[in-house]
Amino acid sequence: MMTAVIEEKKKIDFQNVNVRFSIRFDFILFPFDVIEFVEQLARAGYTPTIPPPPKPIGQVRLSVKGKIAQKGDVEVEMNDDRGVITVSSVTPALAIQSLNEILQIVRDKLGVDLNAKAIFYEMIGNFGVKTGKNALEAIARFNAKNSSIKDLGDILGQDVSGYTLRIVPKDQVPSSVEWLDITIEPNITKPSTNYKVQAIYRSKEKSKVDCFIQSIGENLQRIFEAIEA
């Protein structure tokens, strides 16, 4: 009788995670009062991180760029000149939850449906990754499958290797509304043990960005299995 042996996959260790989830919207003029927005965030349990400004006189509007509020490990930023609201968190799922909450506050309390005017939604995630293997060697070995690496070494007169792996959509440019960009490289201070990863995902459809954020851990796990195979 034969017994099947199933080897359990080793989970990668994520460190120093930061996920930023933004909405970029299209209005000729910023569609709501920033002071009122911060007040509504405070009522929802957020702590304002900017001092209460004086009420503007007449039609003068307050312009804000940067962090405006925080709740736990969630930070809220905005740039009214560019029409951007961003939440950041160390937990991907919490970034989705928090942006949904803020969009609902703006809709229900300020009477503005930002989703209806969204140009795109964007996630920028930064991750430290430790797999138990040598990051420098793994990326060099993976890049060595590209025969052009040797050609570049011949040009330079020395053996060279690829230090970074970058994954982008085929035949698309970075200015596209629909965009994916994952950069993987050894951590500069711990290149033999740790990776540094940045993942960018942008789409007109919020559901697609939600899905990407929800699956980022599993997808990175599979990518590193392929790199280190």
N, C-alpha and C positions, 0 to 999 in steps of 0.2 A: 504494500500500500504506500503510495507516494503522498507526502505531505507538502502542500504548497507553502512556501515561505514568502510572506509579504513584508517588504521593507518599508517601514513608515518614513515618509518624507520629512526631512528636518526643516522645521520652520525657520525662516530667516528672522533675524533680530532687527527690528526697526528702532532707530534712536533719533532724538532731536527732530521729531516730526513737526512740520508746520504746513498747514493747508490753508490757502487763501482762495476764497470763492467770491467772485465779483459779478455784478450786473452793470453793463454799459447801456445807457438808455439815450434816446434821441428826443430832446426838447430844444426849441429855440431859446427859451428862457427856463431856468431851473424851476421845476414845477411845484415846489412847496417851500415853506419857510423853514430854514435850518434850525432856528431857535425852537420852534414848535416841535420839530422832529426830535430834537434832543430831549425836550420835555416829555414827549410820548415814550421815548426809550426809557427814561427814568421811571415812568409809571409802570413799565413792563419789567422792571427789576434790573435795568442796566445802570451802571454808575457813570455819569458824565465825566469825561476827562479833560474838558475844556471849561474855563471859567464862564459863568453866566454873563453874556455880553449885554450891554445896554440895548434896549429896544431901538431898532433903527427908526430914523425920522423920515416920514413921507414914504417914498418908494425905494429908498436905499435898502439893499439886501446884504445880509452878512455872507461873506465868502469864506468857505472852510476847505482846507486841504490837510488831511492827516487823520489821526486817531481822534474820535469824538466820544467813545463810550466803551465800557467793558462790563462783562458779566461772567464771573468765573474765569476760565481760560479763553473766553471768546472776546476778541477785540473787534470793534466796528470802526471803519475808516470811511471817509468820503472825500471826493474831489468834485465840487459842484461845477467847476469850469469845464471838466471833461464829462460830467454826467456819469459818475461812477460811485457805487456803494460797494464796499468790500467787508467781508467778515473773515477773520482768521482764527484758527483753532489748532490744537495739537491732535484733535480727534476728527478724522474725515467726516464721520456721520454727523458730528455736532456742527460742522461747518454748513452742511446742507440744512439741518434743522434750524440753525440760527438765521440763515439768509431767508428761509421761508417765513420765519417769524417776523423779520423786519419788513419784508414785502407785504405781509398781511397788516402790520401796523400802519404802513404808509397808505395802503388801500382803505382800511377801515376807519382810521383816525384822521387821515389827511386828505382822503378823497381822491387819491391818485393811483391808478393802476400802472405800475412801472413795467409789469410783464407785457402789457399791450404795446409799449414803446421800446421794448428791448432791442438793441442792435445785436448784442451777443451776451453770452454768459461765459465766464472763464475761470478755470481752476489753475492755480500755480502751487504745486506741492514741492517741498524740499524734505528729503529724507536721508538720514544716515542709515546705512545698512551693514550688518555684519552677518556673514554666512558661515564662518568657520574656515574659509579657504582664503588663499592669498589673492587679494583683489588685483594687484599689479600683474601677477602672472596670468590670472584668468582672463583679463581683458586683452593682454598681449597675445595669448594663445588663440583667443576668439578672433581677433583682428588679423592674425597671421594666416587665416584661411583665405584672406584676400591677397592674391599673388602680387598685387600692385605695391604692397608694402615693401617687398624685396626690391622692386624697381626703384622706389624712392630711396631706399638705402644705397643702391648702386649710384644714384645721382649724387648723393651726399658723401659717398666714400666711406660709409660705416654701417654697421647693422643697426636698424631702427625697428621700432614696434609701435603699434597704435596704443595711445594712452587713454583715449576717450571713445566711447561708443555713443552715437547719436542716432535716434530713430525719428524720422519724420515721414509724412505721407508722400507717396510718389507723385511727382509732377504737380506739386502745389507749392505756393510761396508763403513765407511767414506772415504776410499781410492779409491772408485769406481769413474770412470769418470762421470757416471750418478749418481747424488746425490742431495738430498733435505734434508734440516735441518732447522727447524723453532723452535726457543726457545722463550717461552713467560713466563715472570715472573713479579711480582710486582717491580716497580721502588724502589730501595733500600732506597732512601731518601723520597719518597712520596708513600709508599706502599698501602695506603688506597684509592688513587685517580688515580694513574698513572701506566701504564704497560711499561715494556721495552721489545722490540722485536728484535731478530736478525734472519734474513732469509738468507739462503745460497742455491743457486741453481747452479748446474754445469751440463754441457752437452757437448758432441761432436758437437751437432747441434746448431749453433748460433740462428736459428729461434726459437728454443724451449726456449732459455734463454731470447730472445727478448719478447716472448709471456708472460713468467713468470713475467718479469719486468713490462710489460704493464698492467697486471691484478693483481699486488700485492696489490693495494689498495682495490679493490673489494674482493679479496680472504681473506684478513685480516678482512674486514668488516664482512664477512660471518662466519669466524672462531670465532670472538668475539661474534657474535650473538649466536653461538652454546655454547660457554663457559658460557655465562651469562644467557642462557635460564632458 
